[in-house]
Amino acid sequence: MSDPLLALAGLHVRFPTRRGDVRAVDGIDLTLHAGETVGLVGESGCGKSAAVRAILRLHPERTTRYAGAIRFDGANLLDADEAGIRRIRGQEIAMIFQDPMTSLNPVMTIGDQIGEGLAAHEKLSRADRRKRVLELLTLVGIPSPQTRVDAFPHQFSGGMRQRVVIAIALACNPRVVLADEITTALDVTLQAQILELLRALSARLGMATLMISHDLGVVAGMTSRVYVMYGGRIVETAATDELFEHPAMPYTWGLLRSAPNLEKPDALRLTPIPGLPPDLLAPPAGCRFAARCPFARPICTAREPGLAAPAGRPPAHLARCWGTQDVADGGWLIGHDWQSAAAEEAAP
């Protein structure tokens, strides 16, 4: 396989406070190849948005500490100066933010906002820039682009605003798109439309896409691989089909079980994950999910497991769990599955 277009290697993102450093991202590895769509999932506060914003260095420089590497096309973006990272933003790597209403400037027309990136990165006349804006509005499915180009964000529905945000991201034909919770503010029908639009555009334009979501269902039909994040760490990664058919980490089981499913009995339709995420000012010494895991053993609170292939699974399937590793102190979850775990807990 060719070298990845984008690679996070031992990435740390910390925010200093009076009480110490918040370890929002604590040494994660992630790769994205050209033309590939990869998912990064986890509950709110797990660090996924902090990791993705770090790629474009969107955190305040004076109050953020980085370590590790963010390699794009072989170059470490953490070594780039401000001018260098500005050349990357929008032109090579673009971001679709999760809330289109707060992402768009309410006092600027959508045409002007789409054209900002073109003005910064492309040498186009005003007429050519407007022509390109109209092409982008057509590309993302905005009706009557000639009249809507001079409208303001409040004159668009939520779904149309999300399409405008996608048009802004695609303006300079980026090689990588970071899609951060792009369906969170939309109803189910609009979610399906936006996901289908992004799928079609990725295939048509050949761009690599990193999809960030708290919902495994959103990435199920969109991605080839998935990373599951918890407490600032990657706790499981596998090909998408493999992850859904054979999830190994109990936290991944919890994400799957917490998605509503009306086809199941009432007791199994929605099972929340109990407890709270770890304090990232002082993460626990062992597995960061141990306090919430019904299968935890003494070793789980004593030592943190590394990412390793669960017994009997492909080498590319990695999980951070003692219970899935065929070692003397672990292995008690080998052969277990999340459906039977749910049934056991629901039994009277």
FIMARVO-751065 format. One record per residue (C-alpha): residue in one letter; residue number from 1; x, z, y. Coordinates in steps of 0.25 Angstrom, whole numbers, m for minus. Example, Ala and Ser with C-alpha at 12.3 -4.5 7.8 and 13.67 -1.06 7.14 Angstrom:
A,1,49,31,m18 $
S,2,55,29,m4 $
//
This chain:
M,1,0,0,0 $
S,2,5,m3,14 $
D,3,9,8,24 $
P,4,m3,15,31 $
L,5,m6,10,45 $
L,6,m9,24,49 $
A,7,m3,37,42 $
L,8,m4,52,46 $
A,9,7,59,39 $
G,10,7,74,39 $
L,11,m1,74,52 $
H,12,m2,87,59 $
V,13,m11,89,72 $
R,14,m11,103,78 $
F,15,m17,109,90 $
P,16,m10,121,96 $
T,17,m19,133,101 $
R,18,m16,147,105 $
R,19,m19,151,90 $
G,20,m10,141,84 $
D,21,m10,126,80 $
V,22,m23,120,75 $
R,23,m19,112,63 $
A,24,m29,101,65 $
V,25,m22,91,56 $
D,26,m12,98,46 $
G,27,m3,87,40 $
I,28,m12,76,35 $
D,29,m8,62,29 $
L,30,m17,50,30 $
T,31,m15,35,29 $
L,32,m23,23,34 $
H,33,m19,9,30 $
A,34,m23,m4,37 $
G,35,m37,m8,35 $
E,36,m41,5,28 $
T,37,m52,15,31 $
V,38,m49,29,28 $
G,39,m57,42,30 $
L,40,m53,55,35 $
V,41,m64,66,32 $
G,42,m66,80,34 $
E,43,m75,91,41 $
S,44,m75,93,56 $
G,45,m62,101,59 $
C,46,m53,96,48 $
G,47,m44,88,57 $
K,48,m48,74,54 $
S,49,m51,70,69 $
A,50,m38,78,73 $
A,51,m30,69,64 $
V,52,m36,56,68 $
R,53,m35,59,83 $
A,54,m20,62,81 $
I,55,m18,48,76 $
L,56,m20,43,90 $
R,57,m15,56,96 $
L,58,m28,59,103 $
H,59,m25,74,103 $
P,60,m20,80,116 $
E,61,m5,78,115 $
R,62,m2,92,122 $
T,63,m11,100,112 $
T,64,m8,93,99 $
R,65,3,94,89 $
Y,66,6,83,79 $
A,67,15,82,67 $
G,68,17,72,56 $
A,69,15,57,58 $
I,70,4,47,62 $
R,71,9,34,58 $
F,72,3,21,63 $
D,73,9,8,58 $
G,74,21,16,55 $
A,75,23,23,68 $
N,76,20,38,70 $
L,77,10,39,81 $
L,78,14,54,84 $
D,79,27,48,89 $
A,80,20,38,99 $
D,81,20,41,114 $
E,82,8,41,122 $
A,83,9,26,125 $
G,84,11,23,111 $
I,85,m1,30,106 $
R,86,m9,24,117 $
R,87,m5,10,111 $
I,88,m10,15,98 $
R,89,m23,21,102 $
G,90,m35,10,102 $
Q,91,m26,m1,99 $
E,92,m20,2,85 $
I,93,m28,15,82 $
A,94,m42,17,87 $
M,95,m51,29,86 $
I,96,m67,29,85 $
F,97,m71,43,89 $
Q,98,m83,50,83 $
D,99,m92,52,95 $
P,100,m95,39,103 $
M,101,m102,46,114 $
T,102,m90,55,118 $
S,103,m80,44,114 $
L,104,m86,34,124 $
N,105,m85,36,139 $
P,106,m99,37,145 $
V,107,m96,31,158 $
M,108,m89,18,153 $
T,109,m96,6,147 $
I,110,m93,4,132 $
G,111,m86,m9,136 $
D,112,m76,m2,145 $
Q,113,m73,8,134 $
I,114,m71,m2,123 $
G,115,m62,m10,133 $
E,116,m53,2,136 $
G,117,m45,0,124 $
L,118,m44,m15,126 $
A,119,m39,m13,140 $
A,120,m28,m3,135 $
H,121,m23,m11,123 $
E,122,m27,m26,125 $
K,123,m23,m35,136 $
L,124,m37,m41,139 $
S,125,m43,m46,151 $
R,126,m56,m39,155 $
A,127,m65,m51,150 $
D,128,m57,m51,137 $
R,129,m58,m36,136 $
R,130,m73,m37,138 $
K,131,m74,m48,127 $
R,132,m67,m39,117 $
V,133,m76,m27,120 $
L,134,m88,m36,118 $
E,135,m82,m40,104 $
L,136,m80,m26,101 $
L,137,m94,m22,104 $
T,138,m99,m33,95 $
L,139,m90,m29,84 $
V,140,m95,m15,83 $
G,141,m110,m20,84 $
I,142,m114,m17,98 $
P,143,m126,m26,101 $
S,144,m126,m34,114 $
P,145,m111,m31,118 $
Q,146,m112,m39,131 $
T,147,m122,m29,137 $
R,148,m118,m16,129 $
V,149,m103,m18,134 $
D,150,m106,m12,148 $
A,151,m115,m1,142 $
F,152,m111,14,142 $
P,153,m110,23,130 $
H,154,m123,30,133 $
Q,155,m131,17,131 $
F,156,m126,16,117 $
S,157,m132,23,104 $
G,158,m122,32,96 $
G,159,m120,21,86 $
M,160,m117,10,97 $
R,161,m107,20,104 $
Q,162,m100,22,91 $
R,163,m99,7,90 $
V,164,m93,7,104 $
V,165,m82,17,100 $
I,166,m79,9,88 $
A,167,m77,m4,97 $
I,168,m68,4,106 $
A,169,m59,8,94 $
L,170,m59,m7,89 $
A,171,m56,m13,103 $
C,172,m41,m15,101 $
N,173,m42,m18,86 $
P,174,m35,m6,81 $
R,175,m28,m5,67 $
V,176,m34,9,64 $
V,177,m47,15,68 $
L,178,m49,30,68 $
A,179,m64,33,66 $
D,180,m67,48,69 $
E,181,m81,52,64 $
I,182,m87,40,70 $
T,183,m101,42,63 $
T,184,m102,57,67 $
A,185,m112,55,79 $
L,186,m120,44,72 $
D,187,m132,45,63 $
V,188,m132,40,49 $
T,189,m136,26,52 $
L,190,m126,24,63 $
Q,191,m115,30,55 $
A,192,m118,19,44 $
Q,193,m117,8,55 $
I,194,m104,13,61 $
L,195,m97,15,48 $
E,196,m101,1,44 $
L,197,m96,m4,57 $
L,198,m83,2,55 $
R,199,m82,m2,41 $
A,200,m85,m17,45 $
L,201,m75,m16,57 $
S,202,m64,m10,49 $
A,203,m65,m21,38 $
R,204,m66,m32,49 $
L,205,m55,m27,58 $
G,206,m46,m22,47 $
M,207,m43,m9,54 $
A,208,m39,4,47 $
T,209,m49,15,49 $
L,210,m48,30,48 $
M,211,m62,37,47 $
I,212,m64,51,50 $
S,213,m76,58,46 $
H,214,m82,72,41 $
D,215,m91,64,32 $
L,216,m86,58,19 $
G,217,m98,49,18 $
V,218,m94,42,31 $
V,219,m80,38,25 $
A,220,m86,35,11 $
G,221,m89,20,13 $
M,222,m78,18,24 $
T,223,m65,22,18 $
S,224,m55,19,7 $
R,225,m48,33,8 $
V,226,m52,46,13 $
Y,227,m44,58,18 $
V,228,m52,72,18 $
M,229,m47,82,28 $
Y,230,m49,97,29 $
G,231,m42,108,38 $
G,232,m32,98,44 $
R,233,m28,93,30 $
I,234,m31,81,21 $
V,235,m37,87,9 $
E,236,m41,75,1 $
T,237,m39,60,1 $
A,238,m42,48,m8 $
A,239,m49,35,m9 $
T,240,m63,36,m4 $
D,241,m70,33,m17 $
E,242,m60,42,m24 $
L,243,m63,54,m14 $
F,244,m78,52,m15 $
E,245,m78,51,m30 $
H,246,m68,62,m33 $
P,247,m66,71,m21 $
A,248,m56,82,m25 $
M,249,m54,92,m13 $
P,250,m66,102,m12 $
Y,251,m67,99,3 $
T,252,m70,85,0 $
W,253,m80,89,m10 $
G,254,m86,98,2 $
L,255,m86,86,11 $
L,256,m94,77,1 $
R,257,m104,88,m3 $
S,258,m107,91,12 $
A,259,m112,77,14 $
P,260,m127,77,13 $
N,261,m132,69,0 $
L,262,m148,68,m1 $
E,263,m147,63,m15 $
K,264,m141,76,m20 $
P,265,m149,89,m24 $
D,266,m152,98,m12 $
A,267,m141,108,m15 $
L,268,m131,97,m15 $
R,269,m135,89,m3 $
L,270,m126,96,7 $
T,271,m115,106,4 $
P,272,m107,111,16 $
I,273,m93,115,14 $
P,274,m93,130,16 $
G,275,m83,138,26 $
L,276,m75,133,38 $
P,277,m63,124,39 $
P,278,m49,131,40 $
D,279,m44,136,53 $
L,280,m33,126,57 $
L,281,m26,136,65 $
A,282,m22,143,53 $
P,283,m25,134,40 $
P,284,m26,142,27 $
A,285,m13,142,18 $
G,286,m20,135,6 $
C,287,m30,124,5 $
R,288,m38,123,18 $
F,289,m51,122,11 $
A,290,m49,133,1 $
A,291,m58,143,9 $
R,292,m70,133,8 $
C,293,m67,128,m6 $
P,294,m76,134,m17 $
F,295,m65,130,m27 $
A,296,m53,137,m20 $
R,297,m43,145,m29 $
P,298,m32,155,m24 $
I,299,m21,143,m24 $
C,300,m30,136,m13 $
T,301,m28,147,m3 $
A,302,m14,149,m6 $
R,303,m8,135,m5 $
E,304,m13,122,1 $
P,305,m13,111,m9 $
G,306,m7,97,m6 $
L,307,m14,84,m7 $
A,308,m13,80,m21 $
A,309,m21,70,m31 $
P,310,m32,78,m38 $
A,311,m30,78,m53 $
G,312,m35,65,m59 $
R,313,m37,58,m46 $
P,314,m29,46,m40 $
P,315,m16,49,m33 $
A,316,m22,44,m20 $
H,317,m33,55,m21 $
L,318,m27,68,m14 $
A,319,m33,82,m12 $
R,320,m28,95,m6 $
C,321,m34,104,m17 $
W,322,m28,113,m28 $
G,323,m40,112,m36 $
T,324,m38,97,m38 $
Q,325,m23,97,m42 $
D,326,m19,98,m56 $
V,327,m9,110,m54 $
A,328,m8,124,m60 $
D,329,m15,131,m48 $
G,330,m26,120,m46 $
G,331,m34,109,m53 $
W,332,m47,117,m54 $
L,333,m55,106,m47 $
I,334,m50,95,m56 $
G,335,m62,88,m62 $
H,336,m72,95,m52 $
D,337,m80,87,m42 $
W,338,m88,90,m29 $
Q,339,m101,86,m35 $
S,340,m100,97,m46 $
A,341,m95,107,m36 $
A,342,m108,105,m27 $
A,343,m117,106,m39 $
E,344,m110,119,m44 $
E,345,m112,125,m30 $
A,346,m126,121,m29 $
A,347,m130,126,m43 $
P,348,m139,139,m42 $
//
